[in-house]
C-alpha cells in the first residue's frame, strides 16, 4: 500500500489540517496517484512555542510519539510519502526513519526547505544550531529510501554532505494547482509594457530588496507585511488567498528575487536561490505569466530552456532587459508560460518525480 503523512491537530475531537498551499497541493497530487492518508495526530499544544529547554524536549518527544503511533500502522512492503521538514519537527525523526527501515517500509522524502543548507554556513550560526539542524535533517535524508530534491545544485551539495546520489530525484519545479482555472479571468491583465509583479512574503526581514526597488521600472506588489513606500506608478495591492491571487496579479513578468539588495541576490535568502525552487515561480507560470529571475538562480536554466521568461544579474538591468524583448518574443513567452502552466496545474512534475522513486 502507498501512504502519505497527513498532519492533523486534534482539538476537542475536531481534526484540523496543518497545511499550506504547496503542501496541500502535494496531498492532492499523491492522492490522485492512489496514496492514502496516514494521519499523524497531535494536540494544540504541539503548535505552542516551548519556553525552556525542558519543555522544548518534552514537546520534541511528544511529536515523536505522534509520528511513531501513526507509523506503527504500516506494514512491510508499504511506501510512505513524507513532506520534509514536517509541519511539526522533531530532532528524533531519524529514529522514525530507522523504524520504517526496520519494518521494511520504503520512505519517499520530498524536501521543501533545508535549514542546514540555508543557514548552515553562516558565520553567526552557533555550533549547537548547526549540529541540531544537521541532526534533524541530513541524517534523515541519508536514511530515507528516496529523496525528491529541488535542483541539480541541491543534489551536488547533498552528495558532498554524504547523501547517496542514487536515492536523489530532481523535482525541477513545484507544481501549483488552481482548481477550475479560468484563463478568461486574466484577459487584459498581462502585457509587455505593464509593471513587473512581485508576489510573496514582503516582510522587510525576508525581502529587504522590495524596499529598495529601482526607480526606472514600475512594480505591482502582492503579499503580506509590506510597510514601505513605492515610487512613481508602482502599487501595493495587498494579500490574497492562493487560489485567488492568480486572477489578481496584473503585469508583464513575475519577479523571482530574494535577499537584501536590488543589485544582486545576496545574504541567506538570496544565496538560497542558487539551490531551491521558490514556490512563487510556480504561481506565476501556473497563472500564465512569464518570469524574470536572477541569472544565477537554480531555476534560471528552467526559465531559459522553456523560453518562459528572462534572466537578469541586477534589478537595475530589468528595465533594459524587458525593453530588449520584442512583442513577438513576448507573445512566444506567453504561449510557453501557458503550456508550462497547464503542466503545473496538473501536478505533472510531482508525478514524474514519483515515477522515478
N, C-alpha and C positions, 0 to 999 in steps of 0.2 A: 504494500500500500504506500501511497505517496501523501505526505502531510506537509503543512506549513504552520509555523508558530503564529498563533493569534493571541496577542497580549491583551488581557482584559482586566479592568479594575472591577472589584465587586463591592458595591455599596448598598446595604440593605436589600440584598438578593437581586439587585439590578446590575446587569453587566453593561459596561461602557467601554467601547473600543478605545485603545490608547494609540491613536493613529495620526497620520498627517498625509498630505497628498501623495508623495512619492511612495510611501509605504502602503497606503490604501490601494493605489493603482496596482502595485505588485501582488497584493492579495487577490484582486480581481483577476489578474492575468493568470496566476498559477491555479486558481480555482477553475478557470476555463480549460486548463490542461489536465484536470482531474485530481488536483491536490485537495485534500480535505483539511479543514481547520483543526489544529491541535491546540486547544485552549490552555493558555497559561494564566491562571487566576491569582490575583493578589489584591489585598485591600487598599483603601485610600491612603493608608499610612505609607505605602510604597512611593506615593507622589510627594510626601513631605520631606523637606530637606533636613537631614540629620545634623545636629548641632555640635556634637562632641565625638571623639574617637570611638567611645564605647557604643553610642547609639548608631554611629555610622557602620560599625562592624556588625551590629545586630541587624541593621537594615540589609546589609550585604548577604548575610546568612539567610534572612527571610526570603529575599528574592531568589537566592539559590534553591531553597526548598520548594518554592513555587514552580520553578522550571523542572526540578527533579521529579516532582509529583506528576507533572504533565508528561515528561519523557518516559516515566515508568510504564506508560500505557503502550509504548512502541514495542514492536516485535522484530526478531531477526529477519533481515531482508527488506525492512521498511526503509523509506527515504524521507528525510526531513529537510525542508527548505527553511533557512533561518536568515532573517534580515539583521545585519550587524553594523554597528552595535545595536543590541536590543533596546527597546524603549526604556526599560529599567535595567541598568547594567550591574553586573557583579564581577568582582575580580576572581570569582570562583568558576567562571564559565568554562575555563579549561577543563575543570573536573567534570563538567557536564558533557563536554566533547569526548573525554575519556570514557565516560559512562556509555555514550552512544556507540563508540567503537567496540567496547566490551560486549555490548548487546548484539553487535552485528548490524547496526543501523547506519546507513550512509547519510552523511550530512552535506548539504549544499549551502554554503555561506555566501550571501550576496552583500558586498560592502557598500555602505552608504558613505561613511566617513571614518577616517583613521586618525585619531589624535596623535598617535605615535609618529605619523608622517607630517602632520600639520604643525605640531608643537615640539616634537622630539629633539630637533636640532637647535632650538633656540637657546641662546646663552643664558637667558634668565629663567629657564625651566629647571626646577630643582632636580637633583639626582633621584630623590624619592619619587617625584611625579613621573620622571622618565621610566623608572623601574616599574611603578604601579601601572602605567599605561601600557608598557610592553607586556607585562604580565597579563593584563586584561585583553590584549589584542593579538600581538604577534604569535604568542604560543597557541592561541585558539586557531589561528589560520594554519599553523603547522600541523595541527591535529585533525582539521577538517578533511573530508573526503575530496571535495571540490570547492574552489573559491572563485566566485564571479567578481571580477575587479573592473575598475573604470577604463583603464587605458594600458597601452604597452609601456608607458613610462612608469606607471604604478607597478607593473609586473617586474620591471628591472630592479626597482627599489626593494620589493618584497623578496625577490630571489636573492639579492645581496644580503638580506637580513635572515636568510636561511629557510625561506618557504620554498617547497618543491615546485619548480616551474611546471611540471606535468599536471599539477592539480589546478593551475590557474586558467581561467577562461575570461577573455576580454569582452565586456559588455559593449563598449563603444560609445553608447549614449543611453540615457534613461528614457524610457517611454513616458508618454503623458496622455492619459485617457481624457477625452472630452465627450461624454455620452450624448448622443444625438446632435453632434456638431453640425451647425448650420452656417455654412460659409457665406450665405446671403447677408447675415448679420454683420459681416465685416466689410461689406461693399462701401467704398468711399473712405475707408479708414487707413488704407495703405497707399503710399506713393513716394517716389524717389525724393521729392522736394519737401516732404514733411519732416518734422523733428525726429530725432533719434529717441528711441524708447529705452528707459531704464526701469526695470521691474525687479522687485525683490525686497530684501531687508535693507532699509535706508538708514538704519541707525548709524550715527557718526562713528561709533567704535568699530563697527563692522565694515562700513563702506564710506570711509572718510573722503574718498575721491569725489563723491557726489557733491560735497560741499566746496569743491574747487574745480568745477567743470569749466572748460574753456568757453570764452565768450564769442568765439567765431562760429558756434554751432548751437542750434536750438535743441532742447531736450523736453520730452514728456515723461514725468516720473510717476510711477505707480508702486505703492508698497507702504509698509508700516514705519512709523517713527521718524519721519522726515521733519527736521526742525530748522532748516536753513532758509536762505532766501535765494531766489533764482533771478537771472538776468534776462533782459530782452523779452522774447516771446516764449521762453521756457515756462512750463507749468507743472504744478504738482496736483494730481487728480485724486489722491487718497488711496486706500487699500480696498481690494475686492476679493471675494471668495475665489478659490482656484478654478472653478468651472464657469465663473462669470468674467474673470479678467480677460480671457481670450477675445471677448466681444467688446471690451472697453478700450483696449490698447489701440492707440492711433499713432502712426508714424511711418518711417522709412525702413529702419533697421532696428532690431532688438540688440541692445548692447550687453556684451558679456565681459565684465571687467571687475576687478576687486583690489582692495588694498587702500593705502593712504593717498597715493599720488595719481594725478592725471597723466603724468609724463610716462609712466610705465607701471606695470603691476608689481607691487613691492610688498615687503613685510610678510607676516604669516599668511594672511588671507590671499594676498596677491600671488605669492610664490606657489601656493597650493594649486593654483590654476594650471600649473605645469603637469599635474598628475591626475586631477579629478575631473569629473564631468558635471558641471553645475546644472541643476535642475531647470534653471531659468532658460537655458539654451533650448531645452525640450519644449518649454512653454511657448517660446517664440515660434519655433518650427511647427509645432502642432497647431498653432494658430494661423499658419501660412505666411509667417513673416521671415524675411531674410535676416541674417545675423551679422553684426560687426563684433569681432572678437580680437583679443590680444594675440599678436602674431606668435608668441611663444607658449600659448595655452595648449594643453593636450588635445583639445577639440578643434584647434585651428586646422589640422590636417583633414579632419572630417568635413569641415566647412568648405575648404578649398576643393577637396576631392569630389564632393557632391554639388559644387557650384551653387551653394545656398547662401552666399554672403561674402564679406570682405574681411581681411585681417589688417591690423594696424599696430605699429610699435608704440604709439603715443596717442592720447585723445586729442592732442593738438594737431595730429595729422588726419583726424577723422573727417573734417570738412573737405579737405583736398581729396581724400580717398573716395568720398561719395561723389564729388564733382567729376572724378575720372570715370565713374560708371556711366555708360551711355544708357539711354532709355531702353534700347534693345537688350542690353546686358541685364538691366534691372528686371525687365519682363521675364528673361530666362531664369533669373534667380527666384522670382516669384513662383514660376512654374515648378521649379525644382523643390522649393520650400513646401509647396502644396503636396508634391509627390512624397517627400520625406515625412511630412506631417501626417499623411494618411497611415504610414507605417507606424509612426509613434502612437497614434490614436488607437491602433490595432494591437499594440503590445508586441510588435514584430521583433524588436531587438532582444527583449527578455526571452521570448520563445526560442529564438535562435541560440542564445547563450545556454539555455536549459537543454537544448538538443545536443550540446557538446559536453554535458555533465554526466 
